[in-house]
Amino acid sequence: MAHEICVTRGGGGARRMARVLAMALLPLMAACAGGGSGSGNWHGALQCAPYARQVTGVKLSGSAASWWAQASGQYPRTHAPKAGAVLVLRATGRLPDGHVAVVRSVRSPREVVVEQANWVPGRIGRADPVIDVSARNDWSRVQVWWAPIHGMGKSVYPAYGFILPLR
């Protein structure tokens, strides 16, 4: 996502202000990197992975896309949605670190409602629909609610599936 800052011609004060504003916006533009030590502290630079870790107790770290491989042998993985599971989206050009979201409810075999951080930069979505648009109904391709337009986003994202927390 690109952010533009308009600066009028003139003194260096406007340019300095633009640089300060740009630096302040960097955390909001951050993708869903999952950095951190696993503390689950998602306050500050809001990111999807630390947020999902805190909400679910799934003790994985690193980029969101890396969670699928990390979960192997530690957590059950499935291609069927379940409430409380972590939906893992693959890394793409648009999502270089992937994305994770927590399933809050299953509406149908092809629709879930998720809670997710930073899908809309700097915000937590608490009831965002996600639909399975894969040909085989295996949750390998999804569309995600885009709150700014109050509707489903047009982009289709590849997904690994769901990680089930240990309960």
Backbone bond lengths (Angstrom), bond angles and torsions (degrees), N, CA, C in turn:
res aa  C-N    CA-C-N  psi(-1)  N-CA   C-N-CA  omega(-1)  CA-C   N-CA-C  phi
1 M - - - 1.436 - - 1.513 106.65 -
2 A 1.301 117.63 127.25 1.454 121.93 179.48 1.519 109.47 -99.03
3 H 1.304 115.12 139.45 1.453 121.41 176.25 1.506 107.68 -116.81
4 E 1.316 117.90 131.67 1.446 122.10 177.95 1.511 109.49 -105.05
5 I 1.310 114.99 142.71 1.448 120.93 175.43 1.513 106.57 -123.38
6 C 1.318 116.53 119.71 1.462 120.98 179.63 1.521 108.51 -86.53
7 V 1.291 115.38 131.39 1.452 121.38 178.83 1.522 107.34 -127.32
8 T 1.316 115.78 126.57 1.456 118.88 178.19 1.513 109.23 -76.59
9 R 1.311 115.75 155.15 1.458 119.46 177.06 1.512 109.69 -66.06
10 G 1.267 114.37 151.45 1.447 117.41 177.45 1.502 110.93 139.56
11 G 1.304 114.80 -147.32 1.459 122.13 -172.03 1.509 113.76 -62.53
12 G 1.333 113.69 163.57 1.442 121.34 -179.77 1.518 112.98 -68.11
13 G 1.337 117.46 -16.75 1.458 120.02 179.86 1.515 112.07 -60.52
14 A 1.323 116.85 -39.78 1.467 120.58 179.55 1.521 110.14 -66.62
15 R 1.330 116.28 -39.88 1.464 119.34 178.80 1.519 111.25 -66.83
16 R 1.335 116.27 -40.89 1.466 119.66 177.08 1.524 110.57 -61.99
17 M 1.331 116.34 -43.08 1.463 120.58 179.27 1.523 110.19 -62.34
18 A 1.322 117.80 -39.88 1.456 121.51 178.58 1.523 110.70 -63.27
19 R 1.347 117.81 -40.73 1.467 120.95 178.31 1.525 110.91 -65.55
20 V 1.329 116.80 -42.97 1.462 120.52 178.34 1.524 110.13 -61.59
21 L 1.321 116.66 -44.44 1.461 121.15 178.80 1.527 110.53 -62.79
22 A 1.318 116.95 -42.25 1.469 120.53 179.55 1.524 110.73 -62.34
23 M 1.334 117.63 -41.70 1.462 120.57 178.71 1.531 110.81 -65.63
24 A 1.315 116.44 -36.02 1.465 119.98 179.20 1.524 110.93 -67.75
25 L 1.322 117.54 -29.52 1.457 121.18 -178.55 1.521 113.04 -82.59
26 L 1.330 118.89 -15.67 1.459 120.70 -177.13 1.520 113.52 -54.42
27 P 1.339 119.72 -46.38 1.472 117.41 179.14 1.518 112.70 -61.16
28 L 1.312 117.38 -31.40 1.462 119.71 179.80 1.515 111.92 -72.97
29 M 1.332 116.29 -25.68 1.451 119.86 -178.69 1.526 111.31 -89.16
30 A 1.325 117.40 -7.12 1.457 120.53 -178.10 1.521 109.41 -62.38
31 A 1.306 115.05 140.43 1.458 119.44 176.25 1.518 108.26 -77.03
32 C 1.291 116.96 -164.52 1.456 120.63 -174.60 1.507 111.72 -88.82
33 A 1.294 116.93 50.22 1.455 118.97 174.49 1.511 107.65 -62.40
34 G 1.283 116.25 146.44 1.444 118.94 -177.39 1.501 112.71 -108.82
35 G 1.304 116.77 24.34 1.450 120.59 -176.14 1.505 112.41 -49.58
36 G 1.256 115.45 173.17 1.455 119.79 -179.83 1.504 110.80 110.59
37 S 1.291 115.21 171.39 1.454 121.05 -172.62 1.517 112.35 -95.68
38 G 1.305 117.66 10.88 1.452 119.44 -178.05 1.510 112.18 89.14
39 S 1.313 116.94 13.22 1.453 120.29 -178.41 1.512 112.23 -70.87
40 G 1.338 116.97 -19.15 1.452 119.41 -178.88 1.513 112.16 79.22
41 N 1.298 118.47 6.30 1.459 121.26 -179.57 1.513 109.25 -79.94
42 W 1.312 116.60 101.58 1.465 121.14 -178.08 1.502 111.71 -97.41
43 H 1.297 119.03 1.00 1.457 121.81 178.65 1.516 108.15 -72.32
44 G 1.300 117.32 152.55 1.461 121.02 -176.10 1.511 107.62 99.52
45 A 1.313 116.97 -122.74 1.455 121.07 177.70 1.531 107.50 -75.78
46 L 1.301 116.97 104.42 1.461 122.73 -175.26 1.523 110.16 -68.10
47 Q 1.317 116.51 122.99 1.455 122.77 179.58 1.523 109.24 -136.12
48 C 1.322 114.84 151.88 1.461 118.99 -174.83 1.522 113.55 -69.59
49 A 1.321 118.78 -41.05 1.462 120.59 -174.30 1.533 112.81 -66.70
50 P 1.335 119.33 -50.78 1.468 117.51 177.30 1.529 112.31 -61.07
51 Y 1.323 116.52 -34.77 1.457 120.08 179.09 1.533 110.23 -64.91
52 A 1.329 117.28 -49.04 1.466 121.04 179.29 1.524 110.78 -62.23
53 R 1.313 117.37 -37.83 1.465 121.20 177.70 1.528 110.33 -60.70
54 Q 1.328 116.95 -45.02 1.465 120.07 -178.80 1.525 111.37 -67.49
55 V 1.322 117.48 -40.97 1.467 121.15 -176.42 1.528 111.84 -70.11
56 T 1.344 117.14 -36.70 1.468 120.09 -172.64 1.522 114.65 -103.16
57 G 1.322 117.30 -20.94 1.454 120.12 -173.53 1.514 113.30 80.29
58 V 1.325 118.73 4.55 1.460 122.07 176.11 1.527 107.25 -69.23
59 K 1.305 116.55 118.51 1.454 122.07 -172.72 1.529 110.93 -93.25
60 L 1.320 115.60 65.74 1.464 122.02 174.91 1.518 107.36 -119.44
61 S 1.320 116.53 156.13 1.460 119.98 179.45 1.521 108.36 -141.19
62 G 1.311 115.95 -176.23 1.455 120.15 -176.77 1.508 110.34 86.79
63 S 1.322 115.92 -171.01 1.456 119.79 -177.53 1.525 110.10 -62.22
64 A 1.313 115.38 150.01 1.462 121.05 -178.47 1.528 111.32 -56.27
65 A 1.320 117.25 -42.40 1.463 120.87 -178.03 1.529 111.75 -63.02
66 S 1.322 117.55 -26.85 1.468 120.49 -178.40 1.529 112.46 -77.05
67 W 1.316 117.60 -12.25 1.463 120.47 -177.61 1.521 112.61 -60.93
68 W 1.322 117.98 -35.82 1.467 120.71 -176.53 1.528 110.25 -60.20
69 A 1.318 116.96 -50.68 1.465 120.52 179.86 1.523 111.07 -67.05
70 Q 1.325 117.20 -40.26 1.470 120.55 179.41 1.527 112.10 -61.84
71 A 1.320 116.66 -32.95 1.467 121.01 -176.83 1.525 112.70 -70.37
72 S 1.328 116.90 -22.00 1.456 120.62 -177.84 1.528 110.33 -56.02
73 G 1.326 116.43 122.80 1.447 121.85 179.80 1.522 114.44 83.61
74 Q 1.340 117.43 -10.90 1.469 120.83 179.35 1.525 112.35 -108.88
75 Y 1.334 115.59 -37.71 1.461 122.07 -176.45 1.521 108.52 -135.58
76 P 1.328 117.66 146.66 1.464 119.66 174.06 1.537 110.04 -64.24
77 R 1.327 115.87 141.71 1.467 121.67 176.25 1.523 108.06 -122.98
78 T 1.330 115.63 145.91 1.458 119.84 -177.25 1.532 110.11 -150.16
79 H 1.318 115.08 165.64 1.464 120.89 174.67 1.521 110.55 -108.96
80 A 1.328 116.36 10.45 1.466 122.04 176.99 1.525 108.20 -111.84
81 P 1.314 117.76 128.20 1.467 119.68 -177.66 1.520 112.81 -68.94
82 K 1.332 114.99 145.20 1.465 122.10 174.90 1.519 107.75 -143.91
83 A 1.319 116.32 143.03 1.462 120.56 176.88 1.524 109.06 -58.07
84 G 1.332 115.93 135.44 1.456 122.38 -179.32 1.509 113.98 92.24
85 A 1.335 117.56 -12.96 1.467 121.35 -179.74 1.530 110.78 -75.28
86 V 1.319 115.09 160.56 1.457 121.70 176.27 1.528 108.51 -103.40
87 L 1.310 117.12 117.54 1.462 122.64 174.72 1.525 107.48 -81.04
88 V 1.337 116.90 127.79 1.460 121.78 -177.57 1.524 110.09 -113.81
89 L 1.339 115.94 117.31 1.457 121.30 175.61 1.523 109.51 -93.24
90 R 1.318 115.29 142.58 1.466 121.77 -179.87 1.531 110.81 -71.18
91 A 1.298 115.82 160.35 1.460 121.53 173.47 1.526 108.76 -71.78
92 T 1.319 116.16 139.35 1.471 122.69 176.56 1.528 106.84 -141.43
93 G 1.312 116.17 179.90 1.456 120.07 174.88 1.520 111.65 -60.04
94 R 1.317 116.32 -38.49 1.473 121.17 178.44 1.515 112.44 -77.80
95 L 1.319 117.27 -30.41 1.464 123.16 -179.35 1.529 108.36 -123.12
96 P 1.317 118.02 74.58 1.470 119.25 -174.33 1.527 114.52 -60.37
97 D 1.319 118.00 -23.60 1.465 121.62 177.66 1.515 112.18 -107.33
98 G 1.334 117.88 7.48 1.450 120.66 -175.45 1.524 110.23 74.01
99 H 1.317 115.76 -162.12 1.460 121.15 -179.80 1.518 108.27 -161.30
100 V 1.322 116.64 147.84 1.462 121.56 172.69 1.518 109.20 -128.12
101 A 1.316 115.01 146.70 1.461 122.51 178.89 1.523 107.80 -142.71
102 V 1.319 116.87 151.68 1.458 122.57 -178.14 1.521 109.26 -100.43
103 V 1.323 116.87 124.88 1.462 121.91 179.61 1.533 108.09 -73.56
104 R 1.324 115.50 122.46 1.464 120.92 177.53 1.517 111.13 -94.11
105 S 1.326 116.62 -36.90 1.466 119.48 177.57 1.513 109.11 -156.27
106 V 1.335 114.27 157.53 1.462 121.85 176.98 1.513 106.83 -109.11
107 R 1.331 116.42 114.49 1.469 120.80 -179.81 1.515 111.96 -82.27
108 S 1.322 115.77 -35.32 1.460 122.02 -179.60 1.526 107.05 -162.04
109 P 1.334 118.26 173.62 1.466 118.88 178.15 1.538 113.20 -59.29
110 R 1.336 116.81 -16.84 1.464 119.51 -178.06 1.526 113.91 -119.96
111 E 1.318 117.52 11.22 1.461 119.53 178.41 1.523 111.06 -145.48
112 V 1.342 114.18 132.76 1.458 121.23 174.59 1.518 108.95 -127.42
113 V 1.318 115.54 164.96 1.460 122.20 172.56 1.522 105.75 -115.92
114 V 1.338 116.10 128.70 1.458 120.20 -176.49 1.522 112.00 -119.34
115 E 1.319 113.48 160.53 1.458 123.05 168.49 1.525 104.26 -113.18
116 Q 1.339 116.40 131.42 1.461 119.30 -175.04 1.517 111.17 -151.87
117 A 1.298 115.23 149.32 1.454 121.28 178.50 1.516 110.00 -105.92
118 N 1.297 115.12 139.33 1.456 124.46 170.31 1.530 115.04 69.47
119 W 1.332 118.26 14.87 1.480 117.75 171.50 1.523 107.36 -65.80
120 V 1.322 115.31 -48.47 1.460 121.01 164.60 1.527 103.45 -92.95
121 P 1.325 118.01 118.15 1.468 120.34 -171.95 1.527 113.41 -48.80
122 G 1.342 113.45 128.75 1.449 120.97 176.19 1.513 115.48 78.93
123 R 1.332 117.75 8.27 1.465 120.09 -176.39 1.525 111.53 -127.53
124 I 1.328 114.40 157.46 1.455 121.02 172.09 1.516 107.19 -107.84
125 G 1.325 116.05 122.36 1.463 121.79 174.12 1.513 107.62 -90.33
126 R 1.309 117.61 124.21 1.467 121.10 -174.26 1.527 113.87 -100.93
127 A 1.321 117.82 -14.81 1.473 120.23 -178.28 1.520 109.27 -151.53
128 D 1.334 116.31 59.49 1.459 121.81 -176.68 1.528 111.09 -95.85
129 P 1.318 118.41 120.79 1.464 119.83 176.13 1.529 112.05 -68.69
130 V 1.312 115.38 145.03 1.461 123.51 172.40 1.524 105.53 -132.50
131 I 1.332 116.55 133.30 1.465 119.22 179.60 1.521 110.72 -119.19
132 D 1.319 114.26 144.75 1.459 122.76 176.35 1.525 107.63 -83.17
133 V 1.314 117.44 120.30 1.463 121.11 178.56 1.526 110.68 -115.63
134 S 1.334 116.71 16.25 1.465 120.35 -179.81 1.526 110.50 -72.30
135 A 1.312 116.08 150.56 1.466 121.29 -179.43 1.526 111.75 -65.41
136 R 1.332 117.56 -31.55 1.461 121.47 -175.95 1.529 113.98 -99.73
137 N 1.311 117.66 8.52 1.462 122.01 -177.53 1.531 110.69 53.98
138 D 1.355 115.33 45.87 1.466 120.04 -178.21 1.529 112.86 -117.06
139 W 1.319 116.82 13.63 1.460 122.68 178.23 1.528 112.82 60.12
140 S 1.327 116.90 30.12 1.467 119.98 177.72 1.528 111.88 -88.90
141 R 1.331 117.01 -11.87 1.470 122.14 177.40 1.523 107.87 -142.33
142 V 1.338 115.75 128.23 1.461 119.26 -175.28 1.524 111.72 -134.43
143 Q 1.324 114.40 158.26 1.462 122.70 168.32 1.520 106.65 -117.73
144 V 1.340 114.79 144.56 1.456 121.29 -173.21 1.524 109.79 -122.51
145 W 1.323 115.70 140.82 1.459 122.90 175.49 1.519 109.62 -54.47
146 W 1.325 116.49 137.90 1.467 122.03 177.54 1.524 106.80 -121.49
147 A 1.330 115.62 98.75 1.463 122.35 -173.50 1.531 114.01 -54.68
148 P 1.346 120.00 -37.20 1.469 118.06 -178.87 1.529 114.07 -58.89
149 I 1.336 117.88 -24.96 1.472 119.34 178.50 1.531 111.32 -107.61
150 H 1.324 116.74 0.88 1.474 122.25 -178.48 1.517 111.51 54.95
151 G 1.335 115.39 44.02 1.457 119.98 179.57 1.517 111.48 -165.72
152 M 1.325 114.60 177.90 1.458 119.44 177.96 1.519 109.30 -68.87
153 G 1.325 114.91 137.48 1.458 119.34 175.43 1.515 109.98 -68.05
154 K 1.307 116.58 156.70 1.466 120.79 -178.74 1.524 112.57 -82.36
155 S 1.321 116.94 -23.59 1.467 120.48 -177.39 1.521 110.94 -72.15
156 V 1.320 114.65 147.07 1.458 122.50 174.36 1.526 106.60 -110.73
157 Y 1.329 115.90 130.11 1.459 121.66 -176.27 1.525 110.41 -114.46
158 P 1.327 117.47 136.36 1.471 119.39 174.63 1.523 110.43 -73.77
159 A 1.321 115.53 141.32 1.468 120.90 -178.66 1.523 109.55 -128.05
160 Y 1.332 115.34 150.24 1.466 120.48 173.27 1.517 110.41 -81.24
161 G 1.321 117.07 -46.52 1.452 122.14 -175.26 1.516 109.41 146.75
162 F 1.339 116.25 -148.18 1.451 122.69 -171.83 1.529 110.72 -122.60
163 I 1.334 114.87 136.44 1.457 121.95 173.07 1.521 106.80 -101.78
164 L 1.323 116.53 130.63 1.458 120.98 -179.38 1.531 110.04 -98.59
165 P 1.330 116.82 123.04 1.471 118.69 177.44 1.517 110.85 -64.70
166 L 1.321 115.97 152.73 1.466 120.45 174.43 1.516 108.03 -78.60
167 R 1.295 118.42 129.09 1.471 121.53 -177.98 1.503 109.93 -119.78
